[in-house]
Amino acid sequence: MTQILPKLKSPAELKQFTSAELTQLADELRQQIIQTVSRNGGHLGSSLGVVELSIALHRVFNSPQDKIIWDVGHQAYAHKLLTGRLEQFDSLRQLNGLSGFPKRKESEHDAFDVGHSSTSISAALGFAAANETFGNNNRVIAVIGDGSLTAGMAFEGLNHAGHLKKKLIVILNDNEMSISPNVGAISSFLSKKMSSDLFVRFKKETENILSYVPGFGKDLVSLAKRAEESFKGFITPGMLFEAFGFDYFGPLNGHNLAELEDTLVNLSHIDGPVLLHIATKKGKGFAPAEQNPPKFHGVGPFDPDTGEVLGGKPGAASYTSVFGQTLIDLAQEDERIVAITAAMTEGTGLKKFAETFPDRFYDVGIAEQHAVTFAAGMACQGLKPVVAIYSTFLQRAYDSVLHDVCLQNLPVTFALDRGGLVGADGPTHHGVFDMSFLRHIPNLTFAVPRDELELKRIMLTASQFDGPFAYRYPRGSGLGLALDGAVEPLQIGKGEVLREGKDAVVFAVGSMVTEALSAAEQLAAKGIEVSVVDPRFVKPLDVDLICNMSTDSPLVVTAEENALQGGFGSSVLELLSDSGIMSPVVRIGIPDQYVEQGTQAELRALLGIDASGIVKKILENVSGAAKAAAS
């Protein structure tokens, strides 16, 4: 059988395909996605679930004139393949390759850059308003999942769109399975059965009456039950969206291409905001992903035949797993500790905590701002909430951290997973701004562990601290240190000298400590002796240690996996300036740019924030005597 996908050059060509060709194309899209993600890793289940929807959208609408905006964007792999990117698809999520998310500079068919959830409706409404301003009659379509609909921003967009009455189509992709099982009233409203006493009594009485109808009783009861399910699925969600001012249609089978097309054609002629509710199966077409959707939401390389995820390096535990187990240990000793996450139970390592302490665990859905203020309320009542959240997602709750937690000096702990460069997910997910946007907030203590053992010590320290506390740790495995023994808490704001040398001092935080120690070894072989200091705390700084070491050193170097603007290096510069210390300072970190995707090692090398980069910077800046010794 001749393959169709390699011949497809433009989505406009889809309009000429037969039904049989479309079925074959859907199969080819799924196989291409499975094969590529099995090598590169990526978001598998979500993309497999919207293959038919992607085809239908491009058959009915005319991209790029009509704008298709994918919420989060991790489900847009089929969209990329349908819009002329098959030849580059093998480079998905690789250095200098295709992004794992829609990206405007990558294709004219990617209308809006995304990566975080719940932005699609607001952005689409902006497009629709601009269309009206310029007199365009192009359509704007937002595709949002039921998980993303748990965020307040989605409802802000719905509310405004219903008020403005702009020409807008919102497609709610309801697969009943976001990253973590959906929580909250909205997901329940879309998925759960009606359970009121009145409805239950009415149903039972009706069934009893129908069952006594001679000859047709059983058939009538069966028909009534099917009607009940249709009523619950069709009418109830519609009431919600009609209240927002949308015309509601659905739910439809999101894998029935013909039905999707016919409905989208009809909706394209409606003026004003409409919402189409479709039901899809996450991971459709790949049995392992259908059976275990969370595992294949964001997955590393795997065997495409069996679905077995290929193992990483043996031995060292991941920072995420160390955090999860340590939090359980701490919670067993202190009943005030509760854990909160925003739809990332597994991603933040809290699944076992949730099973161990079900009454002390809260998944608030994709609602980071709510998670933080929710924690603040708990802290006011004497609990010790730990908000486990990816660094990149805490950006969405900045005001809640500043205003609701730190202003009141409440004992809320922020455990920032994926601090630093995260790799293939790219610029929307790199956690390289947290030091900059947190360290200036009054009352907040901020620590950065250099390894998994230090993470345990910092977690113990935070649990005993009576105020706002944040710590960040990187994606990936630790150093393989033994974790069985008891640990002691740290003294707040006190660092540690790990190596001494006369030619320069490197103040390195977090993941950069290991790189700095490696650089010091390489420089020692060249006759240059470098001190390495782990300040441990970005705030408060160890003032005496930093000032004393800087005064005695001809060169001061700071190293961080964070934006240079406002980060740890900036804090050292401020301290030295305020203290009248004029030692030359070289800062190593993330420059003033967004960092694209690639492996963590590739990106660190490109940015010069690995051991080689530190060696290069020091060789460029050490004193003449030290340079002469190294030559």
C-alpha positions as CSV (number, residue, x, y, z in Angstrom):
1,M,0.0,0.0,0.0
2,T,1.4,3.4,-1.0
3,Q,1.8,5.8,1.9
4,I,-0.1,9.0,1.8
5,L,1.6,11.1,4.5
6,P,4.9,11.5,2.6
7,K,3.1,13.0,-0.4
8,L,1.1,15.5,1.7
9,K,2.7,18.9,1.2
10,S,-0.2,21.2,2.4
11,P,-3.2,20.8,4.6
12,A,-5.3,22.2,1.8
13,E,-4.8,18.9,-0.1
14,L,-6.8,17.1,2.6
15,K,-10.0,18.5,1.2
16,Q,-9.6,16.1,-1.8
17,F,-9.1,12.9,0.1
18,T,-11.6,10.1,0.1
19,S,-12.9,8.5,3.3
20,A,-10.6,5.5,2.8
21,E,-7.6,7.7,2.3
22,L,-8.4,9.7,5.5
23,T,-8.6,6.4,7.5
24,Q,-5.3,5.4,6.1
25,L,-3.8,8.8,6.8
26,A,-5.0,8.7,10.5
27,D,-3.2,5.3,10.9
28,E,0.0,6.7,9.3
29,L,-0.1,9.8,11.5
30,R,-0.3,7.6,14.6
31,Q,2.5,5.3,13.5
32,Q,4.8,8.3,12.7
33,I,4.1,9.8,16.1
34,I,4.7,6.5,18.0
35,Q,7.9,5.8,16.2
36,T,9.3,9.3,16.6
37,V,8.3,9.7,20.3
38,S,9.7,6.2,21.0
39,R,13.1,7.5,20.0
40,N,13.0,11.1,21.2
41,G,10.5,11.0,24.0
42,G,7.7,13.5,24.2
43,H,3.9,13.9,24.7
44,L,2.4,10.7,23.2
45,G,-1.0,10.1,24.6
46,S,-2.4,13.6,24.1
47,S,-1.3,13.7,20.4
48,L,-2.6,10.2,19.6
49,G,-6.0,11.2,21.0
50,V,-6.6,14.1,18.6
51,V,-5.5,12.6,15.2
52,E,-9.0,12.7,13.8
53,L,-9.7,16.1,15.2
54,S,-6.5,17.4,13.6
55,I,-7.5,16.1,10.2
56,A,-11.1,17.4,10.6
57,L,-9.9,20.9,11.5
58,H,-7.6,21.1,8.5
59,R,-10.3,19.8,6.1
60,V,-12.9,22.2,7.3
61,F,-10.9,25.3,7.9
62,N,-8.2,27.0,5.9
63,S,-5.0,27.4,7.9
64,P,-3.1,29.7,8.2
65,Q,-5.8,32.2,7.3
66,D,-8.1,30.5,9.8
67,K,-6.3,30.3,13.2
68,I,-6.1,27.0,15.1
69,I,-4.8,27.6,18.7
70,W,-3.9,24.5,20.7
71,D,-4.0,24.8,24.5
72,V,-0.7,23.8,26.0
73,G,0.3,22.4,22.6
74,H,1.6,19.0,23.6
75,Q,-1.2,17.5,21.5
76,A,-0.1,19.2,18.2
77,Y,2.2,16.5,16.7
78,A,-0.5,15.5,14.1
79,H,-1.0,19.1,13.3
80,K,2.7,19.5,12.7
81,L,2.7,16.5,10.4
82,L,-0.3,17.8,8.5
83,T,1.3,21.1,7.9
84,G,4.4,20.1,6.0
85,R,6.9,19.2,8.7
86,L,7.2,15.4,8.1
87,E,10.8,15.7,6.9
88,Q,11.9,17.5,10.1
89,F,9.7,15.4,12.4
90,D,12.6,13.1,13.3
91,S,14.2,16.2,15.0
92,L,11.3,16.6,17.3
93,R,12.5,18.0,20.7
94,Q,16.1,17.7,19.6
95,L,18.7,20.5,19.6
96,N,18.0,22.8,16.6
97,G,15.0,20.6,15.7
98,L,11.2,20.9,15.8
99,S,9.7,22.1,19.0
100,G,7.5,19.8,21.0
101,F,5.0,22.7,21.1
102,P,3.5,25.0,18.5
103,K,5.9,27.8,17.6
104,R,5.2,30.8,15.4
105,K,8.7,31.1,14.0
106,E,8.6,27.4,13.0
107,S,5.5,27.5,10.8
108,E,2.8,29.9,9.6
109,H,0.3,27.3,10.7
110,D,1.3,27.7,14.4
111,A,-0.8,30.7,15.3
112,F,0.4,31.1,18.9
113,D,3.3,29.9,21.0
114,V,2.2,27.8,23.9
115,G,3.6,25.4,26.5
116,H,1.6,26.3,29.7
117,S,-2.0,25.5,30.0
118,S,-5.3,27.4,29.8
119,T,-4.2,30.3,27.5
120,S,-6.0,29.2,24.3
121,I,-9.4,30.8,24.9
122,S,-8.0,34.2,25.9
123,A,-5.6,34.2,22.9
124,A,-8.2,33.1,20.5
125,L,-10.6,35.8,21.7
126,G,-7.8,38.3,21.0
127,F,-7.5,37.0,17.5
128,A,-11.2,37.2,17.0
129,A,-11.4,40.7,18.2
130,A,-8.5,41.7,15.9
131,N,-10.4,40.0,13.0
132,E,-13.4,42.2,13.6
133,T,-11.3,45.3,13.9
134,F,-9.7,44.7,10.5
135,G,-12.9,43.4,8.9
136,N,-11.6,39.8,8.4
137,N,-14.0,37.0,8.2
138,N,-11.5,34.3,9.1
139,R,-12.4,31.8,11.8
140,V,-10.5,31.3,15.1
141,I,-10.6,27.9,16.8
142,A,-9.3,27.2,20.3
143,V,-8.7,23.5,21.3
144,I,-8.6,23.0,25.1
145,G,-8.6,19.9,27.2
146,D,-10.8,19.1,30.2
147,G,-7.7,19.3,32.4
148,S,-6.8,22.8,31.2
149,L,-10.4,23.9,31.9
150,T,-9.7,23.6,35.6
151,A,-7.7,26.8,35.5
152,G,-9.2,30.1,36.3
153,M,-7.8,31.8,33.2
154,A,-9.8,29.5,31.0
155,F,-13.0,30.7,32.7
156,E,-11.9,34.3,32.4
157,G,-11.6,33.8,28.7
158,L,-15.0,32.1,28.5
159,N,-16.6,34.8,30.5
160,H,-15.2,37.6,28.3
161,A,-15.9,35.8,25.0
162,G,-19.5,35.3,26.0
163,H,-19.8,39.0,26.8
164,L,-18.2,40.2,23.6
165,K,-20.1,37.8,21.3
166,K,-17.1,37.5,18.9
167,K,-17.0,34.9,16.2
168,L,-15.1,32.1,18.0
169,I,-15.1,28.3,18.2
170,V,-13.9,26.6,21.3
171,I,-13.4,22.8,21.1
172,L,-13.4,21.1,24.5
173,N,-11.5,17.9,24.1
174,D,-12.8,15.8,27.0
175,N,-10.6,12.7,27.5
176,E,-11.3,12.5,31.3
177,M,-7.5,12.2,31.9
178,S,-5.2,15.1,32.2
179,I,-1.7,14.7,33.6
180,S,-3.1,13.7,36.9
181,P,-6.6,12.4,37.2
182,N,-8.8,15.5,36.9
183,V,-10.1,17.1,40.1
184,G,-12.5,19.7,41.0
185,A,-16.1,20.7,40.4
186,I,-15.7,21.3,36.7
187,S,-14.3,17.9,35.8
188,S,-17.0,16.3,38.0
189,F,-19.6,18.4,36.2
190,L,-18.4,17.1,32.9
191,S,-17.8,13.5,33.9
192,K,-19.9,12.4,36.9
193,K,-23.4,11.1,36.9
194,M,-26.3,13.0,38.3
195,S,-26.7,12.0,41.9
196,S,-29.4,14.2,43.5
197,D,-32.1,12.4,45.6
198,L,-34.8,13.8,43.4
199,F,-33.2,12.5,40.2
200,V,-32.5,9.1,41.7
201,R,-36.1,8.7,43.0
202,F,-37.5,9.8,39.6
203,K,-35.3,7.3,37.8
204,K,-36.3,4.4,40.0
205,E,-40.0,5.1,39.8
206,T,-39.8,5.5,36.1
207,E,-38.0,2.2,35.7
208,N,-40.6,0.5,37.8
209,I,-43.5,1.9,35.8
210,L,-41.9,1.0,32.4
211,S,-40.9,-2.5,33.5
212,Y,-44.6,-3.4,33.9
213,V,-45.5,-2.4,30.3
214,P,-46.7,-5.7,28.7
215,G,-44.3,-7.0,26.0
216,F,-42.0,-4.0,25.8
217,G,-41.1,-3.3,29.5
218,K,-37.5,-4.4,29.3
219,D,-36.9,-2.6,26.0
220,L,-38.4,0.6,27.3
221,V,-36.2,0.5,30.5
222,S,-33.1,0.0,28.3
223,L,-34.2,2.9,26.1
224,A,-34.7,5.1,29.1
225,K,-31.3,4.3,30.5
226,R,-29.7,5.2,27.2
227,A,-31.7,8.4,27.2
228,E,-30.6,9.1,30.7
229,E,-26.9,8.9,29.8
230,S,-27.5,11.0,26.7
231,F,-29.3,13.6,28.9
232,K,-26.5,13.7,31.4
233,G,-23.7,13.9,28.8
234,F,-25.5,16.4,26.5
235,I,-27.7,18.7,28.5
236,T,-25.8,19.1,31.7
237,P,-22.5,20.4,30.3
238,G,-24.4,22.6,27.9
239,M,-26.1,24.4,30.7
240,L,-22.7,25.5,32.0
241,F,-21.4,26.9,28.7
242,E,-24.8,28.4,27.7
243,A,-24.5,30.4,31.0
244,F,-21.3,31.8,29.7
245,G,-23.0,33.0,26.5
246,F,-21.8,30.2,24.3
247,D,-23.9,28.1,22.0
248,Y,-23.1,24.5,23.1
249,F,-22.9,21.4,20.8
250,G,-22.0,17.9,21.8
251,P,-20.6,15.8,23.2
252,L,-19.5,14.1,20.0
253,N,-17.3,11.1,19.4
254,G,-13.9,12.8,18.8
255,H,-12.8,9.8,16.7
256,N,-15.7,9.9,14.3
257,L,-14.2,11.9,11.5
258,A,-17.3,12.3,9.4
259,E,-19.4,13.5,12.3
260,L,-16.7,15.9,13.4
261,E,-16.4,17.4,9.9
262,D,-20.2,17.8,9.4
263,T,-20.5,19.5,12.8
264,L,-17.5,21.8,12.3
265,V,-18.9,22.9,8.9
266,N,-22.2,23.8,10.5
267,L,-20.4,25.7,13.4
268,S,-18.2,27.6,10.9
269,H,-21.4,29.5,9.8
270,I,-22.5,30.6,13.2
271,D,-21.8,34.1,14.3
272,G,-20.8,34.5,17.9
273,P,-19.0,32.1,20.4
274,V,-19.8,28.4,20.1
275,L,-18.4,25.5,22.1
276,L,-18.1,22.0,20.7
277,H,-17.7,19.3,23.3
278,I,-15.9,16.1,22.0
279,A,-15.0,12.9,23.8
280,T,-11.6,11.3,22.9
281,K,-9.4,8.5,24.2
282,K,-6.0,9.5,25.3
283,G,-3.3,7.3,23.6
284,K,-5.8,6.0,21.0
285,G,-4.2,3.5,18.7
286,F,-1.3,2.4,21.0
287,A,-2.5,-0.1,23.6
288,P,0.1,0.7,26.3
289,A,-0.8,4.4,26.2
290,E,-4.6,3.6,26.3
291,Q,-4.1,1.4,29.3
292,N,-1.8,3.8,31.2
293,P,-2.4,7.4,30.1
294,P,-0.4,9.1,32.8
295,K,2.7,7.0,32.0
296,F,2.6,8.1,28.3
297,H,1.6,11.7,28.9
298,G,5.2,12.9,28.8
299,V,7.4,9.9,28.3
300,G,11.1,9.2,27.6
301,P,12.3,6.8,24.8
302,F,10.4,3.5,24.8
303,D,10.1,0.2,22.9
304,P,7.4,0.9,20.2
305,D,6.5,-2.8,20.1
306,T,5.9,-3.3,23.8
307,G,5.6,0.2,25.3
308,E,8.3,-0.6,27.8
309,V,10.1,2.7,28.8
310,L,13.8,2.4,28.3
311,G,15.6,2.7,31.6
312,G,18.0,5.6,32.5
313,K,21.3,5.4,34.4
314,P,21.0,2.8,37.2
315,G,21.9,3.6,40.8
316,A,21.3,7.3,41.5
317,A,17.8,8.3,42.6
318,S,16.1,11.2,40.9
319,Y,15.8,14.5,42.9
320,T,12.0,14.2,42.5
321,S,11.9,10.7,44.1
322,V,14.2,11.9,46.9
323,F,11.9,14.8,47.6
324,G,8.8,12.5,47.6
325,Q,10.2,10.0,50.0
326,T,11.8,12.6,52.3
327,L,8.5,14.5,52.5
328,I,6.8,11.2,53.6
329,D,9.5,10.8,56.3
330,L,9.0,14.3,57.5
331,A,5.2,14.0,57.5
332,Q,5.4,10.9,59.7
333,E,7.1,13.0,62.3
334,D,5.0,16.1,62.0
335,E,1.3,15.8,61.4
336,R,1.0,19.5,60.5
337,I,2.7,18.8,57.1
338,V,0.4,18.7,54.1
339,A,1.3,18.5,50.4
340,I,-0.3,20.5,47.6
341,T,0.3,20.1,43.9
342,A,-1.4,21.6,40.7
343,A,-2.3,18.6,38.6
344,M,1.2,17.1,38.8
345,T,0.9,14.4,41.4
346,E,3.3,12.0,39.6
347,G,5.5,14.6,38.1
348,T,6.4,16.1,41.5
349,G,6.9,12.7,43.1
350,L,3.9,12.9,45.4
351,K,1.9,9.8,44.3
352,K,3.2,7.7,47.2
353,F,2.6,10.6,49.6
354,A,-1.0,10.8,48.4
355,E,-1.4,7.1,49.0
356,T,0.3,7.2,52.5
357,F,-1.6,10.4,53.6
358,P,-4.7,10.7,51.6
359,D,-6.2,13.2,54.0
360,R,-3.1,15.4,53.9
361,F,-2.7,15.6,50.2
362,Y,-4.4,18.0,47.8
363,D,-4.3,18.1,44.0
364,V,-6.0,21.4,43.1
365,G,-6.0,20.9,39.3
366,I,-4.2,23.3,36.9
367,A,-4.6,26.2,39.3
368,E,-1.2,27.4,40.6
369,Q,-2.4,30.7,41.9
370,H,-5.1,29.0,43.9
371,A,-2.7,26.4,45.1
372,V,-0.5,29.0,46.8
373,T,-3.3,31.0,48.4
374,F,-5.0,27.8,49.4
375,A,-1.7,26.9,51.2
376,A,-1.7,30.3,52.8
377,G,-5.1,29.7,54.3
378,M,-4.0,26.4,55.7
379,A,-0.9,28.0,57.2
380,C,-3.0,30.6,59.0
381,Q,-4.7,27.7,60.8
382,G,-1.4,26.1,62.0
383,L,-0.6,23.6,59.2
384,K,2.7,23.4,57.4
385,P,1.8,23.3,53.7
386,V,4.4,22.2,51.1
387,V,3.5,23.4,47.6
388,A,5.3,21.1,45.1
389,I,5.4,22.7,41.8
390,Y,7.6,22.9,38.7
391,S,9.7,26.1,38.8
392,T,8.3,27.2,35.4
393,F,4.7,27.0,36.7
394,L,5.3,28.9,39.9
395,Q,5.8,31.9,37.6
396,R,2.0,31.9,37.2
397,A,1.5,32.4,41.0
398,Y,4.0,35.2,41.6
399,D,1.4,37.6,43.1
400,S,0.1,34.9,45.4
401,V,3.6,34.1,46.7
402,L,4.3,37.8,47.3
403,H,1.0,39.0,48.6
404,D,-0.7,36.0,50.2
405,V,2.2,34.1,51.7
406,C,5.2,36.4,52.2
407,L,3.4,39.5,53.1
408,Q,1.8,37.6,56.0
409,N,5.1,35.8,56.7
410,L,3.3,32.4,56.7
411,P,5.1,29.0,57.0
412,V,4.5,27.8,53.5
413,T,7.2,25.8,51.7
414,F,7.7,25.9,48.0
415,A,9.4,22.8,46.6
416,L,10.5,23.9,43.1
417,D,11.1,20.8,40.9
418,R,12.8,21.2,37.5
419,G,14.9,24.2,38.7
420,G,17.3,25.1,35.9
421,L,17.4,23.7,32.4
422,V,15.0,20.9,31.8
423,G,16.0,19.8,28.3
424,A,13.7,18.8,25.4
425,D,10.6,20.7,26.6
426,G,12.4,24.0,25.7
427,P,11.9,27.6,26.7
428,T,8.4,27.3,28.1
429,H,9.6,24.8,30.7
430,H,13.1,25.8,31.7
431,G,13.1,26.8,35.3
432,V,15.7,29.5,35.0
433,F,14.0,32.5,36.5
434,D,13.0,31.5,40.0
435,M,16.0,32.9,41.8
436,S,15.4,36.2,40.0
437,F,11.7,36.6,40.8
438,L,11.8,35.1,44.3
439,R,14.9,36.4,46.0
440,H,13.8,40.0,46.2
441,I,10.5,39.2,48.1
442,P,10.7,40.1,51.8
443,N,10.4,37.4,54.4
444,L,11.3,34.6,51.9
445,T,14.2,32.2,52.6
446,F,15.6,30.5,49.5
447,A,18.0,27.5,49.4
448,V,19.5,25.6,46.6
449,P,20.9,22.1,47.4
450,R,24.0,20.9,45.5
451,D,23.1,17.2,45.7
452,E,20.4,14.8,46.9
453,L,21.7,14.6,50.4
454,E,21.7,18.4,50.8
455,L,18.1,18.3,49.5
456,K,17.2,16.2,52.4
457,R,18.9,18.5,54.9
458,I,17.3,21.6,53.3
459,M,13.8,19.9,53.5
460,L,14.3,19.2,57.2
461,T,15.5,22.8,57.7
462,A,12.4,24.1,55.9
463,S,10.0,21.9,57.9
464,Q,11.4,23.5,61.1
465,F,11.3,27.1,59.8
466,D,8.5,29.4,60.8
467,G,8.1,31.4,57.7
468,P,8.1,31.3,53.9
469,F,10.8,28.9,52.5
470,A,11.6,27.9,49.0
471,Y,14.1,25.4,47.6
472,R,14.8,24.4,44.0
473,Y,16.3,21.2,42.6
474,P,17.0,20.0,39.1
475,R,15.4,17.6,36.8
476,G,17.2,14.2,36.6
477,S,19.2,12.0,38.9
478,G,21.4,12.9,41.8
479,L,25.0,12.0,42.4
480,G,24.2,8.5,43.8
481,L,25.0,9.5,47.4
482,A,23.9,7.2,50.3
483,L,20.6,8.5,51.8
484,D,20.0,6.0,54.5
485,G,21.5,7.9,57.5
486,A,19.9,10.6,59.6
487,V,20.5,14.2,58.5
488,E,20.9,17.4,60.5
489,P,19.2,20.7,59.6
490,L,21.3,23.5,58.2
491,Q,21.9,26.9,59.8
492,I,19.9,29.4,57.9
493,G,22.1,31.6,55.6
494,K,25.4,29.7,56.2
495,G,27.5,28.3,53.3
496,E,30.4,25.9,53.1
497,V,33.9,26.0,51.7
498,L,34.5,22.9,49.6
499,R,37.9,23.7,48.2
500,E,40.5,26.4,48.9
501,G,42.8,28.1,46.4
502,K,44.7,31.4,46.0
503,D,44.0,32.4,42.4
504,A,40.2,32.7,42.3
505,V,37.1,31.9,44.3
506,V,34.0,30.4,42.7
507,F,30.6,30.8,44.5
508,A,28.4,28.1,42.9
509,V,24.9,27.2,43.8
510,G,22.9,24.1,43.1
511,S,23.8,22.0,40.1
512,M,26.8,24.3,39.4
513,V,28.7,23.2,42.5
514,T,29.6,19.9,40.9
515,E,30.6,21.7,37.7
516,A,32.7,24.1,39.7
517,L,34.5,21.4,41.6
518,S,35.3,19.6,38.3
519,A,36.6,22.9,36.8
520,A,38.8,23.4,39.9
521,E,40.4,20.0,39.3
522,Q,41.1,20.8,35.6
523,L,42.5,24.2,36.6
524,A,44.7,22.7,39.3
525,A,46.3,20.5,36.6
526,K,47.3,23.8,34.9
527,G,48.7,25.3,38.1
528,I,45.8,27.5,39.0
529,E,44.3,27.0,42.4
530,V,40.6,27.9,42.8
531,S,38.5,28.0,45.9
532,V,34.9,26.6,45.6
533,V,32.2,27.7,47.9
534,D,28.6,26.5,48.2
535,P,26.6,29.4,49.7
536,R,23.6,27.0,50.0
537,F,21.3,30.0,50.4
538,V,20.4,32.5,47.7
539,K,18.6,34.4,50.4
540,P,19.8,35.2,53.0
541,L,23.4,35.2,51.8
542,D,26.3,34.2,54.0
543,V,27.5,37.7,54.2
544,D,30.7,37.0,56.3
545,L,31.8,34.1,54.2
546,I,31.2,35.8,50.8
547,C,32.9,39.0,51.9
548,N,35.9,37.4,53.5
549,M,36.5,35.0,50.6
550,S,36.1,37.8,48.1
551,T,38.4,40.2,49.9
552,D,41.2,37.6,50.0
553,S,40.8,36.5,46.3
554,P,42.1,38.3,43.2
555,L,39.0,37.0,41.2
556,V,35.4,36.3,42.2
557,V,33.3,34.0,40.0
558,T,29.6,33.3,40.5
559,A,28.0,30.3,38.8
560,E,24.3,29.5,38.6
561,E,21.8,27.7,36.4
562,N,19.5,30.8,36.4
563,A,19.1,34.0,34.5
564,L,21.9,36.4,35.2
565,Q,19.5,39.3,35.5
566,G,18.6,39.5,39.1
567,G,19.9,36.1,40.0
568,F,22.4,34.8,42.5
569,G,25.4,36.5,40.8
570,S,23.5,39.8,41.0
571,S,23.0,39.3,44.7
572,V,26.7,38.8,45.2
573,L,27.5,41.9,43.2
574,E,25.0,43.9,45.4
575,L,26.6,42.6,48.6
576,L,30.1,43.4,47.5
577,S,29.1,46.8,46.3
578,D,27.3,47.6,49.5
579,S,30.3,46.3,51.5
580,G,32.8,48.4,49.5
581,I,34.7,45.4,48.2
582,M,36.1,46.1,44.8
583,S,37.3,42.6,43.7
584,P,36.6,41.9,40.0
585,V,33.5,39.7,39.5
586,V,32.7,37.3,36.7
587,R,29.2,36.0,36.5
588,I,28.4,32.7,34.8
589,G,24.7,31.8,34.2
590,I,21.9,32.1,31.6
591,P,22.3,35.2,29.4
592,D,19.4,37.5,28.6
593,Q,17.6,35.1,26.2
594,Y,15.1,32.3,26.0
595,V,16.9,28.9,25.8
596,E,15.7,26.5,23.2
597,Q,15.4,22.7,23.5
598,G,18.2,20.2,23.7
599,T,19.6,17.8,26.3
600,Q,20.6,19.4,29.5
601,A,24.3,18.6,28.8
602,E,24.1,20.1,25.3
603,L,22.5,23.3,26.6
604,R,24.9,23.7,29.4
605,A,27.8,23.4,27.0
606,L,26.3,25.9,24.6
607,L,25.7,28.4,27.3
608,G,29.1,27.9,29.0
609,I,27.7,26.8,32.3
610,D,29.4,23.5,32.6
611,A,32.9,22.7,33.9
612,S,34.5,23.6,30.6
613,G,32.7,26.9,30.5
614,I,33.9,27.7,34.0
615,V,37.5,26.8,33.1
616,K,37.3,29.0,30.0
617,K,36.0,32.0,32.0
618,I,38.6,31.7,34.7
619,L,41.5,31.4,32.2
620,E,40.2,34.5,30.5
621,N,40.2,36.5,33.7
622,V,42.8,35.3,36.2
623,S,45.8,37.4,37.1
624,G,48.9,37.6,34.9
625,A,50.9,35.4,37.3
626,A,48.3,32.7,37.3
627,K,48.1,32.8,33.5
628,A,51.8,32.5,33.2
629,A,51.7,29.4,35.4
630,A,49.0,27.9,33.3
631,S,50.8,28.5,30.0
